[in-house]
C-alpha cells in the first residue's frame, strides 16, 4: 500500500467518510486512518433517531446519506420484523420518511453502517481500520505544516492536507493546535448561557420534575451516614463560572420488544444494585417516565437515549476522557458500559423498581441483529463533547442566536443550544440536583463560518477540523449533530482540494471560490425559513 496521499482523514466517523467521498469526487487521492473497526461513528453506532432540526438546511453529501437510507427502506426486503405501513411517519420535528425529497431520517444502526461501507466501496476509498494515531511523537510538523503522521504500529503516512474528523480531536491536539476542554465562563465570550447553571432546569432531566425533593444520604435523614453512589460531594462552582466539566456520555442502545429478535439485558460482571438506590428514591417520588426516550426505529427497534433525573447518562464519569491516554479511555468506556448495562439490569430485576416498570422493561431486550460482534451492545460511546479547537475565530451562542453576524458560511445548523447534564450535586438545602442540562430555542437556522474549521495559521496551515471545530461549549451544543458534522466535513474536504490545487494554506483559500463550489455541490449555505427546535 502506498504511503503518500493528497489528503489524509483521521477518524472513522460519519464526517470522516463524507470528507473522503468529497475528496475522491474531486479526483484526489485520500486515505482514511480509522481507529475504529466500524465506520460511521454515532450514525452507525446507535443514533438512528436523527437530531436534525430544520431538515431543509441539510444538503450535499449529508442529504445523499439520508437519501440512501430512504432507498434502503423503500425495499420490501428491508422490513423483516415489521410492515412498513405499521412504522408510521414520525420523527425529529417532522416526518420520519419524506417522500417528496426522498430522504429518511430514522434508521437501524446496521443500515447506516452499510451506507458508509457502500460509499467506501463505490469511491474506492483506502481505509485502514484499527489504525491509532501515535499521539506522543507520531505527528511531524515542519514550518507550520503537518508533513506526516504515524500510527502506533509504526507506519508513517504523508499528505498535502489533513482533516481531523474524530470526536476527540486527537490529530488536532497532537499537531500542537490550541484547544479547550470544559465550559467557558459567561465572561469568556459574553455568552448568556455559558458556565455553571445551578438552578437552571430545562428539559426534564432534573430532580425538579419530582413531586418531592430527594435526599442524597445513605440514611435519608442522616447527613453523617454517607452519600449514595452517583452523587458528587464537590461544590458545583460559581454560577456562570467556567469549569473542567463536560456534558455526560451514554450509549444509544438499540432495543427491541420483538420476541424473535430480542436477547435479555446482560448482567455486567461488576454489577452492584446499590449504585442505583438513588433511582429507587426517584421512583418513590412518583417518577414514571422511564420509556419516554425509547424512540422508535424501523423493525420494532429503539434508539434509547437518556431521560429523567437518573438515566443512561453516566454523569461525571467522563471528565478526564478528552485528554486521557488510549488505555485510560478504554477504562472510561468500560465504566460507561458497566454503568448503563447495570442500570437496565437493575430496572428489569430489582424489587426496588415498581412492578409495572419491571414488567414492561422485560418485554424489551437488546436487538439480536445489531452489533453482532460486541454482544449486541453499541461499539461507539456517545462522545457528546471532548476537545474544542480554539482558532482565530470562535463560534459562540451569540452568532447562533443572531446577536452577531456570521459571514463565510460553509453550512448551517438549526438545533437548539443543547447540553446534557455535567454534574449531580448536593444543594445547600441538602437535596440532590443535576446541573448543566440546557435547551435554548433559536428563531431560525444559523450559518457556520469557514473560519471555525481552521486552526490559527501560526499553528498549522494544512489541517481542517470539522468535528472538534473552534466553538464555545454553548455553540457546540447545537453544532454537535451528526448531519452538521457531515455537512462541515464535505465543506472541509472541498476547501482542502482548493488549497491543494492552488498550493495555499487553508487559511488562504478564497471564500468566493469555496462558496461557488459548495453551492454547485448542493450545500445549503443560507436559508430564511424558521428552525424546528424540538
GUKOL-282329 format. One record per residue (C-alpha): chain; x, y, z. Coordinates in steps of 0.02 Angstrom, whole numbers, plus 50000, padded with zeros to 5 digits. Layout:
BEGIN
{node "A" {X Y Z}}
...
END
This chain:
BEGIN
{node "A" {50000 50000 50000}}
{node "A" {50064 50173 49958}}
{node "A" {50105 50294 50097}}
{node "A" {50083 50465 50014}}
{node "A" {49916 50547 49975}}
{node "A" {49837 50712 49932}}
{node "A" {49729 50704 50088}}
{node "A" {49730 50602 50247}}
{node "A" {49571 50597 50352}}
{node "A" {49595 50538 50530}}
{node "A" {49440 50458 50606}}
{node "A" {49305 50332 50565}}
{node "A" {49156 50443 50598}}
{node "A" {49018 50493 50478}}
{node "A" {49115 50654 50448}}
{node "A" {49272 50557 50403}}
{node "A" {49187 50455 50269}}
{node "A" {49095 50604 50195}}
{node "A" {49258 50703 50185}}
{node "A" {49342 50558 50096}}
{node "A" {49199 50542 49972}}
{node "A" {49212 50726 49929}}
{node "A" {49399 50713 49903}}
{node "A" {49377 50564 49788}}
{node "A" {49240 50651 49690}}
{node "A" {49364 50793 49666}}
{node "A" {49493 50675 49593}}
{node "A" {49610 50672 49742}}
{node "A" {49696 50525 49824}}
{node "A" {49637 50501 50002}}
{node "A" {49674 50387 50149}}
{node "A" {49557 50364 50296}}
{node "A" {49652 50314 50452}}
{node "A" {49517 50249 50567}}
{node "A" {49550 50197 50747}}
{node "A" {49381 50110 50737}}
{node "A" {49342 49946 50651}}
{node "A" {49164 50002 50614}}
{node "A" {49132 50156 50507}}
{node "A" {49006 50293 50537}}
{node "A" {49033 50340 50718}}
{node "A" {48869 50375 50807}}
{node "A" {48770 50370 50645}}
{node "A" {48813 50186 50632}}
{node "A" {48829 50162 50819}}
{node "A" {48652 50179 50883}}
{node "A" {48598 50358 50850}}
{node "A" {48465 50317 50722}}
{node "A" {48338 50442 50785}}
{node "A" {48422 50585 50693}}
{node "A" {48442 50752 50782}}
{node "A" {48413 50864 50633}}
{node "A" {48319 51023 50674}}
{node "A" {48269 51105 50509}}
{node "A" {48296 50971 50378}}
{node "A" {48297 51096 50235}}
{node "A" {48470 51152 50293}}
{node "A" {48541 50979 50257}}
{node "A" {48612 50968 50081}}
{node "A" {48756 50894 49984}}
{node "A" {48826 50725 50034}}
{node "A" {48738 50731 50203}}
{node "A" {48571 50730 50112}}
{node "A" {48639 50594 49998}}
{node "A" {48667 50488 50153}}
{node "A" {48486 50508 50208}}
{node "A" {48428 50479 50030}}
{node "A" {48520 50313 50029}}
{node "A" {48435 50270 50194}}
{node "A" {48269 50306 50107}}
{node "A" {48317 50195 49960}}
{node "A" {48353 50052 50078}}
{node "A" {48186 50064 50167}}
{node "A" {48094 50083 50002}}
{node "A" {48130 49898 49976}}
{node "A" {48007 49771 50045}}
{node "A" {48154 49663 50096}}
{node "A" {48209 49797 50221}}
{node "A" {48057 49765 50331}}
{node "A" {48096 49595 50405}}
{node "A" {48018 49620 50578}}
{node "A" {47882 49747 50538}}
{node "A" {47768 49803 50398}}
{node "A" {47821 49972 50330}}
{node "A" {47642 50035 50344}}
{node "A" {47646 49998 50530}}
{node "A" {47802 50104 50559}}
{node "A" {47714 50269 50525}}
{node "A" {47778 50441 50485}}
{node "A" {47857 50521 50636}}
{node "A" {48025 50586 50692}}
{node "A" {48126 50734 50750}}
{node "A" {48007 50878 50721}}
{node "A" {47946 50821 50551}}
{node "A" {47910 50657 50465}}
{node "A" {48023 50506 50475}}
{node "A" {48001 50474 50289}}
{node "A" {47997 50621 50169}}
{node "A" {47938 50552 50002}}
{node "A" {47947 50719 49912}}
{node "A" {48132 50741 49948}}
{node "A" {48163 50552 49953}}
{node "A" {48252 50554 50120}}
{node "A" {48227 50455 50279}}
{node "A" {48286 50513 50448}}
{node "A" {48259 50363 50562}}
{node "A" {48358 50204 50534}}
{node "A" {48434 50048 50611}}
{node "A" {48619 50055 50656}}
{node "A" {48674 49917 50535}}
{node "A" {48586 50004 50391}}
{node "A" {48682 50166 50420}}
{node "A" {48846 50072 50433}}
{node "A" {48809 49983 50269}}
{node "A" {48783 50151 50183}}
{node "A" {48955 50210 50238}}
{node "A" {49030 50046 50181}}
{node "A" {48944 50071 50013}}
{node "A" {49024 50244 49999}}
{node "A" {49195 50170 50032}}
{node "A" {49173 50033 49903}}
{node "A" {49095 50140 49768}}
{node "A" {49227 50276 49778}}
{node "A" {49372 50155 49804}}
{node "A" {49424 50242 49964}}
{node "A" {49578 50175 50052}}
{node "A" {49533 50139 50233}}
{node "A" {49648 50073 50368}}
{node "A" {49548 50015 50518}}
{node "A" {49610 49993 50695}}
{node "A" {49741 50124 50649}}
{node "A" {49778 50227 50804}}
{node "A" {49873 50390 50792}}
{node "A" {50036 50396 50888}}
{node "A" {49988 50546 50992}}
{node "A" {50156 50563 51078}}
{node "A" {50276 50580 50932}}
{node "A" {50184 50525 50777}}
{node "A" {50137 50694 50706}}
{node "A" {50278 50777 50610}}
{node "A" {50254 50966 50594}}
{node "A" {50379 51068 50494}}
{node "A" {50362 51256 50467}}
{node "A" {50181 51256 50521}}
{node "A" {50127 51109 50412}}
{node "A" {50094 50929 50454}}
{node "A" {50211 50829 50343}}
{node "A" {50167 50655 50402}}
{node "A" {50079 50557 50538}}
{node "A" {50119 50387 50611}}
{node "A" {50009 50254 50689}}
{node "A" {50050 50156 50846}}
{node "A" {50111 50011 50739}}
{node "A" {50249 50124 50674}}
{node "A" {50190 50153 50496}}
{node "A" {50203 50332 50433}}
{node "A" {50095 50417 50302}}
{node "A" {50120 50582 50211}}
{node "A" {49991 50702 50137}}
{node "A" {49973 50878 50074}}
{node "A" {49817 50909 50179}}
{node "A" {49743 50832 50336}}
{node "A" {49569 50827 50412}}
{node "A" {49538 50781 50593}}
{node "A" {49365 50701 50593}}
{node "A" {49373 50618 50764}}
{node "A" {49255 50657 50907}}
{node "A" {49407 50684 51018}}
{node "A" {49516 50798 50911}}
{node "A" {49670 50689 50932}}
{node "A" {49760 50742 50773}}
{node "A" {49724 50924 50808}}
{node "A" {49795 50911 50983}}
{node "A" {49947 50809 50932}}
{node "A" {49987 50939 50799}}
{node "A" {50003 51072 50934}}
{node "A" {49842 51164 50894}}
{node "A" {49759 51258 51038}}
{node "A" {49600 51184 51109}}
{node "A" {49487 51194 51260}}
{node "A" {49405 51063 51370}}
{node "A" {49260 51105 51483}}
{node "A" {49141 51251 51496}}
{node "A" {49189 51432 51471}}
{node "A" {49125 51562 51592}}
{node "A" {48991 51688 51544}}
{node "A" {49125 51820 51529}}
{node "A" {49242 51724 51413}}
{node "A" {49141 51762 51257}}
{node "A" {48998 51864 51330}}
{node "A" {48875 51719 51323}}
{node "A" {48714 51723 51422}}
{node "A" {48700 51534 51444}}
{node "A" {48882 51489 51473}}
{node "A" {48963 51416 51627}}
{node "A" {48890 51329 51779}}
{node "A" {48699 51337 51778}}
{node "A" {48645 51291 51954}}
{node "A" {48457 51315 51971}}
{node "A" {48426 51316 51783}}
{node "A" {48306 51173 51750}}
{node "A" {48273 51143 51565}}
{node "A" {48200 50986 51485}}
{node "A" {48151 50852 51612}}
{node "A" {48320 50784 51660}}
{node "A" {48325 50854 51836}}
{node "A" {48253 50824 52009}}
{node "A" {48133 50969 51994}}
{node "A" {48014 50857 51896}}
{node "A" {47980 50755 52053}}
{node "A" {47834 50782 52171}}
{node "A" {47954 50795 52318}}
{node "A" {48141 50829 52340}}
{node "A" {48262 50684 52362}}
{node "A" {48393 50670 52499}}
{node "A" {48567 50611 52448}}
{node "A" {48615 50520 52608}}
{node "A" {48626 50332 52635}}
{node "A" {48510 50355 52783}}
{node "A" {48397 50488 52714}}
{node "A" {48384 50591 52874}}
{node "A" {48567 50573 52925}}
{node "A" {48697 50681 52833}}
{node "A" {48835 50586 52925}}
{node "A" {48784 50417 52854}}
{node "A" {48873 50446 52690}}
{node "A" {48813 50491 52516}}
{node "A" {48731 50374 52391}}
{node "A" {48830 50325 52235}}
{node "A" {48823 50433 52078}}
{node "A" {48813 50595 52179}}
{node "A" {48958 50716 52189}}
{node "A" {49006 50793 52356}}
{node "A" {49105 50933 52271}}
{node "A" {49046 51112 52266}}
{node "A" {48959 51138 52098}}
{node "A" {49052 51300 52067}}
{node "A" {49004 51482 52049}}
{node "A" {48852 51520 51942}}
{node "A" {48911 51571 51769}}
{node "A" {49088 51519 51804}}
{node "A" {49191 51409 51691}}
{node "A" {49246 51235 51742}}
{node "A" {49328 51073 51683}}
{node "A" {49165 50976 51672}}
{node "A" {49092 50911 51509}}
{node "A" {48917 50852 51469}}
{node "A" {48882 50670 51506}}
{node "A" {48907 50525 51386}}
{node "A" {48800 50370 51359}}
{node "A" {48771 50231 51234}}
{node "A" {48625 50247 51115}}
{node "A" {48564 50070 51145}}
{node "A" {48464 49981 51011}}
{node "A" {48324 49884 51097}}
{node "A" {48176 49786 51033}}
{node "A" {48018 49714 51106}}
{node "A" {48000 49588 50966}}
{node "A" {48024 49415 51046}}
{node "A" {48105 49336 50893}}
{node "A" {48242 49467 50888}}
{node "A" {48267 49501 51073}}
{node "A" {48406 49449 51191}}
{node "A" {48397 49482 51379}}
{node "A" {48485 49629 51458}}
{node "A" {48657 49568 51514}}
{node "A" {48710 49574 51695}}
{node "A" {48880 49661 51698}}
{node "A" {49022 49574 51786}}
{node "A" {49040 49707 51920}}
{node "A" {48854 49734 51945}}
{node "A" {48807 49817 52110}}
{node "A" {48624 49858 52138}}
{node "A" {48671 49984 52273}}
{node "A" {48738 50108 52147}}
{node "A" {48558 50131 52084}}
{node "A" {48474 50161 52253}}
{node "A" {48455 50344 52207}}
{node "A" {48343 50287 52065}}
{node "A" {48237 50191 52190}}
{node "A" {48205 50354 52283}}
{node "A" {48163 50439 52118}}
{node "A" {48032 50305 52085}}
{node "A" {47962 50329 52262}}
{node "A" {47945 50514 52223}}
{node "A" {47824 50469 52083}}
{node "A" {47933 50472 51928}}
{node "A" {47865 50360 51790}}
{node "A" {47947 50420 51628}}
{node "A" {48069 50276 51601}}
{node "A" {48006 50243 51424}}
{node "A" {47994 50423 51364}}
{node "A" {48151 50411 51257}}
{node "A" {48130 50236 51187}}
{node "A" {48121 50318 51016}}
{node "A" {48054 50206 50879}}
{node "A" {48161 50147 50735}}
{node "A" {48110 50032 50593}}
{node "A" {48083 49847 50626}}
{node "A" {48019 49866 50804}}
{node "A" {48183 49936 50870}}
{node "A" {48226 50087 50975}}
{node "A" {48360 50219 50988}}
{node "A" {48360 50228 51178}}
{node "A" {48425 50390 51249}}
{node "A" {48443 50471 51419}}
{node "A" {48286 50539 51502}}
{node "A" {48248 50595 51678}}
{node "A" {48341 50636 51840}}
{node "A" {48443 50474 51833}}
{node "A" {48454 50377 51671}}
{node "A" {48576 50320 51536}}
{node "A" {48693 50469 51554}}
{node "A" {48840 50424 51667}}
{node "A" {48855 50597 51742}}
{node "A" {49031 50638 51799}}
{node "A" {49107 50481 51725}}
{node "A" {49195 50566 51580}}
{node "A" {49288 50719 51644}}
{node "A" {49462 50658 51600}}
{node "A" {49413 50569 51439}}
{node "A" {49463 50704 51311}}
{node "A" {49647 50710 51358}}
{node "A" {49662 50534 51426}}
{node "A" {49779 50401 51356}}
{node "A" {49704 50266 51246}}
{node "A" {49714 50143 51391}}
{node "A" {49627 50262 51510}}
{node "A" {49492 50299 51381}}
{node "A" {49457 50113 51366}}
{node "A" {49435 50106 51555}}
{node "A" {49313 50252 51546}}
{node "A" {49217 50171 51403}}
{node "A" {49206 50007 51500}}
{node "A" {49145 50103 51654}}
{node "A" {49006 50175 51546}}
{node "A" {48962 50001 51484}}
{node "A" {48951 49935 51661}}
{node "A" {48851 50084 51723}}
{node "A" {48722 50077 51584}}
{node "A" {48707 49888 51573}}
{node "A" {48688 49885 51761}}
{node "A" {48553 50017 51751}}
{node "A" {48446 49914 51632}}
{node "A" {48477 49754 51729}}
{node "A" {48428 49841 51890}}
{node "A" {48267 49912 51818}}
{node "A" {48221 49744 51744}}
{node "A" {48255 49641 51900}}
{node "A" {48264 49737 52064}}
{node "A" {48119 49739 52186}}
{node "A" {48151 49923 52219}}
{node "A" {48084 49961 52045}}
{node "A" {47893 49974 52027}}
{node "A" {47824 49811 51960}}
{node "A" {47742 49895 51810}}
{node "A" {47908 49965 51752}}
{node "A" {47997 49800 51779}}
{node "A" {47865 49704 51684}}
{node "A" {47866 49823 51536}}
{node "A" {48055 49832 51528}}
{node "A" {48063 49643 51524}}
{node "A" {47966 49646 51362}}
{node "A" {48121 49732 51291}}
{node "A" {48298 49673 51264}}
{node "A" {48447 49706 51152}}
{node "A" {48417 49685 50966}}
{node "A" {48496 49519 50917}}
{node "A" {48536 49575 50738}}
{node "A" {48630 49734 50788}}
{node "A" {48812 49749 50847}}
{node "A" {48836 49563 50823}}
{node "A" {49023 49567 50861}}
{node "A" {49006 49663 51025}}
{node "A" {48872 49566 51118}}
{node "A" {48733 49669 51037}}
{node "A" {48798 49821 51131}}
{node "A" {48844 49979 51031}}
{node "A" {49026 49989 50980}}
{node "A" {49025 50180 50992}}
{node "A" {49008 50279 51153}}
{node "A" {48915 50443 51127}}
{node "A" {49058 50568 51143}}
{node "A" {48944 50719 51151}}
{node "A" {49090 50837 51176}}
{node "A" {49276 50821 51204}}
{node "A" {49409 50944 51146}}
{node "A" {49356 51100 51052}}
{node "A" {49483 51192 50944}}
{node "A" {49525 51373 50983}}
{node "A" {49558 51457 50816}}
{node "A" {49570 51640 50772}}
{node "A" {49380 51634 50758}}
{node "A" {49275 51551 50893}}
{node "A" {49091 51518 50857}}
{node "A" {48982 51562 51007}}
{node "A" {48800 51566 51057}}
{node "A" {48797 51748 51005}}
{node "A" {48812 51701 50821}}
{node "A" {48688 51558 50836}}
{node "A" {48558 51667 50922}}
{node "A" {48578 51807 50794}}
{node "A" {48661 51932 50909}}
{node "A" {48816 51940 50798}}
{node "A" {48827 51924 50609}}
{node "A" {48905 51771 50529}}
{node "A" {48995 51778 50363}}
{node "A" {49080 51649 50252}}
{node "A" {48953 51511 50280}}
{node "A" {49006 51333 50238}}
{node "A" {48850 51251 50308}}
{node "A" {48706 51277 50426}}
{node "A" {48642 51214 50592}}
{node "A" {48472 51235 50670}}
{node "A" {48457 51126 50825}}
{node "A" {48431 51203 50996}}
{node "A" {48576 51252 51106}}
{node "A" {48576 51082 51188}}
{node "A" {48687 51018 51327}}
{node "A" {48664 50867 51439}}
{node "A" {48699 50872 51625}}
{node "A" {48878 50894 51681}}
{node "A" {48861 50855 51866}}
{node "A" {48746 50789 52002}}
{node "A" {48773 50883 52164}}
{node "A" {48700 50919 52336}}
{node "A" {48608 51084 52356}}
{node "A" {48636 51196 52509}}
{node "A" {48467 51133 52572}}
{node "A" {48531 50954 52570}}
{node "A" {48443 50886 52417}}
{node "A" {48502 50805 52256}}
{node "A" {48503 50906 52095}}
{node "A" {48577 50894 51921}}
{node "A" {48665 51037 51832}}
{node "A" {48715 51076 51655}}
{node "A" {48563 51025 51553}}
{node "A" {48522 51169 51438}}
{node "A" {48395 51187 51298}}
{node "A" {48381 51358 51216}}
{node "A" {48275 51379 51061}}
{node "A" {48326 51488 50915}}
{node "A" {48224 51593 50795}}
{node "A" {48295 51508 50640}}
{node "A" {48442 51417 50562}}
{node "A" {48615 51491 50580}}
{node "A" {48768 51496 50469}}
{node "A" {48931 51411 50517}}
{node "A" {49083 51508 50453}}
{node "A" {49231 51432 50364}}
{node "A" {49348 51509 50491}}
{node "A" {49277 51398 50630}}
{node "A" {49354 51247 50543}}
{node "A" {49529 51322 50542}}
{node "A" {49672 51320 50667}}
{node "A" {49768 51479 50696}}
{node "A" {49882 51499 50545}}
{node "A" {50036 51514 50655}}
{node "A" {49998 51340 50723}}
{node "A" {49950 51239 50569}}
{node "A" {49919 51282 50386}}
{node "A" {49859 51117 50315}}
{node "A" {49734 51049 50441}}
{node "A" {49544 51068 50445}}
{node "A" {49437 51017 50594}}
{node "A" {49251 50995 50553}}
{node "A" {49202 50900 50711}}
{node "A" {49301 50973 50857}}
{node "A" {49285 51142 50775}}
{node "A" {49326 51310 50851}}
{node "A" {49175 51346 50958}}
{node "A" {49119 51378 51135}}
{node "A" {49033 51244 51238}}
{node "A" {48865 51328 51211}}
{node "A" {48882 51341 51022}}
{node "A" {48946 51163 51011}}
{node "A" {48786 51107 51098}}
{node "A" {48694 51141 50935}}
{node "A" {48830 51110 50807}}
{node "A" {48868 50935 50877}}
{node "A" {48735 50845 50774}}
{node "A" {48784 50709 50652}}
{node "A" {48706 50792 50498}}
{node "A" {48803 50952 50535}}
{node "A" {48966 50856 50555}}
{node "A" {48937 50778 50384}}
{node "A" {48898 50948 50307}}
{node "A" {49054 51028 50380}}
{node "A" {49161 50879 50330}}
{node "A" {49112 50896 50148}}
{node "A" {49149 51082 50153}}
{node "A" {49316 51050 50238}}
{node "A" {49365 50924 50104}}
{node "A" {49315 51045 49967}}
{node "A" {49424 51179 50046}}
{node "A" {49568 51056 50061}}
{node "A" {49555 51019 49874}}
{node "A" {49559 51205 49832}}
{node "A" {49710 51227 49945}}
{node "A" {49800 51083 49859}}
{node "A" {49761 51145 49684}}
{node "A" {49821 51322 49719}}
{node "A" {49961 51274 49840}}
{node "A" {49886 51377 49980}}
{node "A" {49869 51369 50167}}
{node "A" {49691 51326 50216}}
{node "A" {49678 51499 50293}}
{node "A" {49716 51575 50121}}
{node "A" {49578 51488 50022}}
{node "A" {49469 51620 49940}}
{node "A" {49295 51607 50013}}
{node "A" {49216 51662 49849}}
{node "A" {49289 51510 49760}}
{node "A" {49242 51394 49903}}
{node "A" {49065 51463 49912}}
{node "A" {49037 51440 49725}}
{node "A" {49100 51261 49733}}
{node "A" {48994 51218 49885}}
{node "A" {48836 51283 49803}}
{node "A" {48874 51178 49649}}
{node "A" {48885 51028 49766}}
{node "A" {48713 51062 49839}}
{node "A" {48769 51127 50007}}
{node "A" {48644 51242 50094}}
{node "A" {48736 51398 50149}}
{node "A" {48591 51511 50196}}
{node "A" {48403 51497 50217}}
{node "A" {48262 51605 50280}}
{node "A" {48140 51477 50349}}
{node "A" {48125 51458 50539}}
{node "A" {48213 51315 50627}}
{node "A" {48123 51167 50702}}
{node "A" {48183 51163 50882}}
{node "A" {48107 51004 50950}}
END
